[in-house]
Amino acid sequence: MKRGILVANVRRFLVVSFVVGMASIFGSGCAPPQEETTPSTGSAVIEEMDFETGEMPIERISSIAEGAEAYFSPDGKSVIASARVEGEEDLHVYTIRVDGSEARRINDQGADACSYYFPNGERLIWTSTKDHLDLDPGDFSDPERYPQGAELYVSDLSGESIQRLTDNEVYDAEVSISPDGEWILFTRQIDGQLDLWKMSVDGTDEQQITFTPDEQEGGSFFLPDSETILYRAWKVEDQGQRGMPMTIYTIRLDGSDKRQITHEDGTNWAPFPAPDGKHFVFVKFLPPRNFEVFMMNMETGEQTRLTHNEAFDGFPSISPDGSTLVFSSSRDAAPGERKLNLFRMDISSFGVGP
């Protein structure tokens, strides 16, 4: 989502300016696609199943003023997200209880993005430009201008005991951690080329996973086996076009056994695996200008649409027990307002838990 110093405006633009062209963020991951969203209808929060659309029960996480992608803590009681509370201009990394209470800011320097919990629930990993405030803040919705100087940091749950893991002036973001706690997975951009990388949780042993000059990979997460990686990619030749095609793949941790998972044309973006290791949620761009969340069975190819709203719905993730979906949406924004909030959906009936 965002980062920089002058970023008050840059970030706000990104978090809600979705251009189907680039996704982070572009990775899940870490930066939204570029394409104007259909104007919000200003609809109220859904509190019970909408039998007309088929949406499961939805509730807004209401303690924050704005929020983009969010990921669950191992106990499923909290999320870590790029968010802001009333009175703040910029989005930063926050941890928030799923009931909306106890919003805690982890960092307030530079611009923050993609963040994740360690599997033991005792530490956090997050992206920030806090040590490169002298560099161009860039634009997280434009892979041609991703913030060079976005670094990876580890801290405790209070944002203290900070350890900087990367030290360079390239884009390191879109970060997650293997369920076994052995590997950090992230996207790095060098000379305009995006690839998946891994390193040990102490920041050593950096290794490149993908080597594809014709594709841009990112938004990666481990399946429960800690060996298989789910991610999205787009072709370099398509970069920058409106309605940019994106495809979802899996690959092994050692870079072998790459498999294409989605085969339809169009934007298939921001995948996140379910705890059962068979399903995942992701975002599809539906004409004319609508982002919706879907669930897909990797074994059968069956897809189920989870959101049905004219507003933007995206950045989905699933709780460790498979019962809850968290996603970002502009569905309760005032007409003409470009703003995202966090919502949770009861998906317990889908049976995608471990």
C-alpha positions as CSV (number, residue, x, y, z in Angstrom):
1,M,0.0,0.0,0.0
2,K,1.9,3.0,0.6
3,R,5.0,4.7,1.9
4,G,7.1,7.7,1.6
5,I,7.2,11.1,3.2
6,L,5.2,13.4,1.1
7,V,3.2,10.2,1.2
8,A,0.1,11.6,2.8
9,N,-1.3,12.0,-0.6
10,V,0.6,9.4,-2.5
11,R,-0.4,6.7,-0.1
12,R,-4.0,7.7,0.2
13,F,-4.1,7.6,-3.6
14,L,-2.8,4.1,-3.7
15,V,-4.8,2.6,-1.0
16,V,-7.9,3.4,-2.8
17,S,-7.0,4.1,-6.3
18,F,-7.2,0.8,-7.9
19,V,-5.8,0.4,-11.3
20,V,-6.3,-3.0,-12.6
21,G,-2.9,-2.5,-14.1
22,M,-0.8,-3.2,-11.1
23,A,-1.3,-5.0,-8.0
24,S,0.9,-5.2,-5.1
25,I,0.1,-5.4,-2.7
26,F,1.0,-5.5,-6.0
27,G,1.5,-8.5,-4.4
28,S,-1.4,-8.8,-2.0
29,G,0.1,-8.2,-2.2
30,C,1.5,-4.8,-1.3
31,A,0.2,-2.3,-3.7
32,P,-3.2,-2.1,-5.3
33,P,-3.9,-2.4,-9.0
34,Q,-4.6,0.8,-10.8
35,E,-8.0,1.4,-12.1
36,E,-10.8,3.7,-10.9
37,T,-13.4,1.8,-8.9
38,T,-17.1,2.0,-9.5
39,P,-18.5,4.7,-7.2
40,S,-19.5,3.5,-3.8
41,T,-23.2,3.3,-3.1
42,G,-22.7,4.2,0.5
43,S,-24.4,1.0,1.6
44,A,-24.5,0.0,5.2
45,V,-22.6,-2.8,6.8
46,I,-24.3,-6.2,6.2
47,E,-25.1,-7.9,9.5
48,E,-26.8,-11.0,8.3
49,M,-26.8,-13.1,5.1
50,D,-28.0,-11.3,2.0
51,F,-30.1,-13.9,0.3
52,E,-30.4,-11.8,-2.8
53,T,-26.7,-11.7,-3.4
54,G,-25.5,-14.7,-1.5
55,E,-23.0,-12.9,0.6
56,M,-22.2,-14.4,4.0
57,P,-22.5,-12.3,7.2
58,I,-20.2,-9.3,7.1
59,E,-19.1,-6.9,9.8
60,R,-16.8,-3.9,9.6
61,I,-13.7,-3.7,11.9
62,S,-14.7,-0.2,13.1
63,S,-12.0,1.1,15.3
64,I,-9.9,2.5,12.5
65,A,-10.7,5.3,10.0
66,E,-9.1,3.5,7.1
67,G,-7.5,0.2,6.4
68,A,-6.0,-1.8,3.5
69,E,-4.6,-5.4,3.5
70,A,-4.7,-7.3,6.8
71,Y,-3.4,-10.7,8.0
72,F,-4.4,-12.7,11.0
73,S,-2.3,-13.5,14.1
74,P,-1.7,-17.2,14.7
75,D,-4.5,-17.3,17.3
76,G,-6.9,-15.6,15.0
77,K,-7.8,-12.9,17.5
78,S,-6.0,-10.0,15.9
79,V,-4.8,-8.7,12.5
80,I,-1.9,-6.8,11.3
81,A,-2.8,-4.2,8.7
82,S,-1.9,-0.9,7.0
83,A,-4.3,1.4,8.6
84,R,-4.9,4.8,10.2
85,V,-7.1,6.0,13.0
86,E,-9.0,9.3,13.2
87,G,-6.7,12.3,13.3
88,E,-3.9,10.7,11.3
89,E,-3.0,11.6,7.8
90,D,-0.9,8.6,6.8
91,L,-1.3,4.8,6.9
92,H,1.0,2.9,9.1
93,V,1.4,-0.7,10.3
94,Y,-1.2,-1.4,13.1
95,T,-2.3,-4.5,15.0
96,I,-6.0,-4.6,15.7
97,R,-8.2,-7.0,17.5
98,V,-10.8,-8.6,15.1
99,D,-13.6,-7.1,17.2
100,G,-12.1,-3.6,16.4
101,S,-10.6,-2.9,19.8
102,E,-6.9,-2.3,20.8
103,A,-5.6,-0.7,17.6
104,R,-1.9,-0.3,18.2
105,R,0.5,1.5,15.9
106,I,3.7,-0.3,15.3
107,N,5.7,2.3,13.4
108,D,5.3,6.0,12.7
109,Q,8.3,6.8,10.6
110,G,8.3,6.9,6.8
111,A,5.7,4.9,4.9
112,D,4.7,1.4,5.9
113,A,3.3,-1.5,3.9
114,C,3.1,-5.3,3.7
115,S,3.3,-6.9,7.2
116,Y,2.9,-10.3,8.8
117,Y,2.9,-12.2,12.1
118,F,5.6,-14.7,12.9
119,P,4.0,-18.2,13.4
120,N,4.8,-18.1,17.2
121,G,2.7,-14.9,17.5
122,E,5.5,-13.1,19.4
123,R,7.0,-11.0,16.6
124,L,6.0,-9.0,13.6
125,I,7.7,-8.4,10.2
126,W,6.8,-5.3,8.2
127,T,8.0,-3.0,5.3
128,S,8.9,0.6,5.7
129,T,10.8,3.4,4.1
130,K,11.7,4.8,7.5
131,D,15.5,4.7,7.0
132,H,15.3,6.2,3.4
133,L,13.3,9.4,3.9
134,D,15.8,11.1,1.5
135,L,14.8,8.9,-1.4
136,D,12.0,9.4,-3.9
137,P,8.9,8.0,-2.1
138,G,7.8,6.5,-5.4
139,D,4.4,5.2,-6.1
140,F,3.2,1.7,-4.9
141,S,0.6,1.5,-7.6
142,D,3.2,1.8,-10.4
143,P,5.8,-0.9,-10.7
144,E,7.8,1.6,-12.8
145,R,8.2,3.7,-9.6
146,Y,8.1,1.3,-6.7
147,P,9.8,2.9,-3.7
148,Q,13.4,2.1,-3.8
149,G,14.5,1.9,-0.2
150,A,11.5,-0.1,1.1
151,E,13.2,-2.3,3.7
152,L,12.1,-5.3,5.9
153,Y,12.0,-5.0,9.7
154,V,11.2,-7.3,12.6
155,S,9.8,-6.1,15.9
156,D,8.0,-7.3,19.0
157,L,4.2,-6.9,19.2
158,S,4.6,-3.3,20.6
159,G,6.9,-2.2,17.8
160,E,9.9,-2.3,20.0
161,S,13.2,-4.3,19.7
162,I,13.3,-3.4,16.0
163,Q,15.8,-5.4,13.8
164,R,16.4,-4.3,10.3
165,L,16.8,-7.3,8.0
166,T,17.5,-5.8,4.6
167,D,19.9,-2.9,3.9
168,N,19.9,-1.6,0.3
169,E,18.1,0.9,-1.9
170,V,15.9,-1.5,-3.9
171,Y,12.2,-2.5,-3.3
172,D,11.9,-5.2,-0.7
173,A,8.3,-5.8,0.3
174,E,5.3,-8.1,-0.1
175,V,6.5,-10.2,2.9
176,S,5.2,-13.3,4.6
177,I,6.6,-16.2,6.7
178,S,6.4,-19.9,6.3
179,P,4.1,-21.7,8.8
180,D,7.1,-23.7,10.2
181,G,8.8,-20.4,11.0
182,E,11.9,-21.2,8.9
183,W,11.7,-18.8,6.0
184,I,10.8,-15.2,5.1
185,L,9.3,-14.8,1.7
186,F,9.3,-11.5,-0.1
187,T,9.4,-9.7,-3.4
188,R,12.5,-7.8,-4.5
189,Q,12.8,-5.4,-7.5
190,I,16.2,-4.9,-9.2
191,D,16.5,-2.8,-12.3
192,G,12.7,-2.9,-12.8
193,Q,12.6,-6.7,-12.5
194,L,10.3,-8.3,-9.8
195,D,11.2,-11.7,-8.4
196,L,10.4,-13.9,-5.4
197,W,13.1,-14.2,-2.8
198,K,13.5,-16.0,0.5
199,M,15.8,-15.7,3.5
200,S,16.2,-17.2,6.9
201,V,14.1,-15.6,9.7
202,D,17.3,-14.0,11.1
203,G,17.8,-12.1,7.8
204,T,20.7,-14.3,6.6
205,D,20.9,-16.7,3.6
206,E,19.1,-14.6,1.0
207,Q,18.2,-16.7,-2.0
208,Q,16.4,-15.8,-5.2
209,I,13.5,-18.2,-6.1
210,T,12.3,-17.0,-9.5
211,F,14.4,-16.0,-12.5
212,T,11.9,-14.9,-15.2
213,P,12.9,-11.8,-17.3
214,D,9.5,-12.0,-19.0
215,E,7.3,-12.1,-15.9
216,Q,6.8,-10.0,-12.7
217,E,6.2,-12.1,-9.6
218,G,4.9,-11.0,-6.2
219,G,2.2,-11.3,-3.6
220,S,3.4,-14.6,-2.4
221,F,2.3,-16.8,0.6
222,F,3.2,-20.3,1.7
223,L,0.7,-23.1,1.7
224,P,0.5,-25.1,5.0
225,D,3.2,-27.5,4.0
226,S,5.8,-24.6,4.2
227,E,7.2,-25.8,0.8
228,T,4.7,-24.7,-1.8
229,I,4.3,-21.0,-2.6
230,L,1.2,-19.4,-4.0
231,Y,1.7,-16.1,-5.9
232,R,0.6,-13.9,-8.8
233,A,2.5,-12.7,-11.8
234,W,2.0,-10.6,-14.9
235,K,4.0,-10.5,-18.2
236,V,6.4,-7.6,-18.7
237,E,4.9,-6.9,-22.1
238,D,1.5,-6.3,-20.4
239,Q,2.8,-4.0,-17.7
240,G,1.1,-0.6,-17.6
241,Q,-1.9,-1.4,-19.7
242,R,-5.4,-0.9,-18.3
243,G,-7.0,-4.1,-17.2
244,M,-3.6,-5.7,-16.9
245,P,-3.8,-9.6,-17.1
246,M,-2.5,-11.4,-14.0
247,T,-2.2,-15.1,-13.4
248,I,-1.9,-17.2,-10.2
249,Y,0.7,-19.9,-9.9
250,T,2.3,-22.2,-7.3
251,I,6.0,-23.0,-7.1
252,R,8.3,-24.9,-4.8
253,L,10.5,-23.2,-2.3
254,D,13.5,-24.2,-4.3
255,G,12.1,-22.7,-7.5
256,S,11.0,-26.0,-9.0
257,D,7.7,-27.3,-10.1
258,K,6.0,-24.1,-11.3
259,R,2.3,-24.7,-11.9
260,Q,-0.3,-22.4,-13.4
261,I,-3.5,-22.3,-11.3
262,T,-5.8,-19.8,-13.0
263,H,-6.2,-20.1,-16.8
264,E,-8.8,-17.5,-17.6
265,D,-8.0,-14.2,-19.2
266,G,-8.1,-11.0,-17.1
267,T,-6.9,-9.9,-13.7
268,N,-6.5,-12.7,-11.1
269,W,-4.8,-11.0,-8.2
270,A,-3.9,-11.1,-4.5
271,P,-4.1,-14.8,-3.7
272,F,-4.1,-16.1,-0.1
273,P,-4.2,-19.8,0.8
274,A,-6.8,-21.4,3.1
275,P,-5.6,-23.6,6.0
276,D,-6.8,-26.8,4.3
277,G,-4.1,-26.4,1.6
278,K,-6.6,-27.0,-1.2
279,H,-8.5,-23.7,-1.4
280,F,-7.4,-20.1,-1.7
281,V,-9.1,-16.7,-2.0
282,F,-8.2,-14.1,-4.6
283,V,-9.5,-11.1,-6.4
284,K,-10.9,-11.0,-9.9
285,F,-11.6,-7.9,-12.0
286,L,-15.1,-8.1,-13.4
287,P,-16.1,-5.7,-16.2
288,P,-16.8,-2.9,-16.4
289,R,-14.9,-1.8,-13.3
290,N,-15.5,-4.1,-10.3
291,F,-13.1,-6.0,-8.1
292,E,-14.6,-9.0,-6.3
293,V,-13.3,-11.7,-3.9
294,F,-13.5,-15.3,-5.0
295,M,-12.5,-18.7,-3.5
296,M,-11.0,-21.4,-5.7
297,N,-10.4,-25.1,-5.2
298,M,-6.9,-25.9,-6.6
299,E,-7.8,-29.6,-7.1
300,T,-11.0,-29.2,-9.0
301,G,-10.7,-25.6,-10.4
302,E,-14.1,-24.8,-9.0
303,Q,-14.6,-21.1,-8.1
304,T,-17.0,-19.5,-5.7
305,R,-17.8,-15.8,-5.6
306,L,-17.7,-14.4,-2.0
307,T,-18.4,-10.7,-2.4
308,H,-21.2,-9.1,-4.4
309,N,-20.9,-5.4,-4.3
310,E,-20.4,-2.5,-6.8
311,A,-17.7,-1.1,-4.6
312,F,-14.1,-2.3,-4.5
313,D,-13.5,-5.6,-2.6
314,G,-10.0,-6.9,-2.3
315,F,-6.9,-7.9,-0.3
316,P,-8.5,-11.0,1.2
317,S,-7.0,-13.3,3.9
318,I,-8.3,-16.2,5.9
319,S,-8.0,-16.9,9.6
320,P,-5.9,-19.9,10.8
321,D,-9.0,-21.9,11.7
322,G,-10.6,-21.2,8.3
323,S,-13.7,-19.6,9.8
324,T,-13.2,-15.9,8.9
325,L,-12.3,-13.9,5.9
326,V,-10.9,-10.4,6.3
327,F,-10.9,-8.1,3.3
328,S,-10.8,-4.4,2.4
329,S,-13.7,-2.6,0.8
330,S,-15.0,0.8,-0.2
331,R,-18.6,-0.4,0.3
332,D,-19.4,1.9,3.2
333,A,-17.6,5.0,1.8
334,A,-19.7,8.0,1.1
335,P,-20.5,8.6,-2.5
336,G,-17.5,10.0,-4.3
337,E,-15.2,9.2,-1.3
338,R,-12.0,7.2,-2.1
339,K,-11.5,5.2,1.1
340,L,-11.1,1.6,2.2
341,N,-12.1,-0.1,5.4
342,L,-11.5,-3.5,6.8
343,F,-14.4,-6.0,7.0
344,R,-14.7,-9.6,8.2
345,M,-16.9,-12.3,6.7
346,D,-18.1,-15.5,8.3
347,I,-16.9,-18.3,5.9
348,S,-17.2,-21.2,8.5
349,S,-19.7,-23.0,6.3
350,F,-17.2,-23.4,3.5
351,G,-15.2,-25.9,5.6
352,V,-11.7,-24.7,4.6
353,G,-10.1,-25.0,8.0
354,P,-7.1,-27.2,8.8
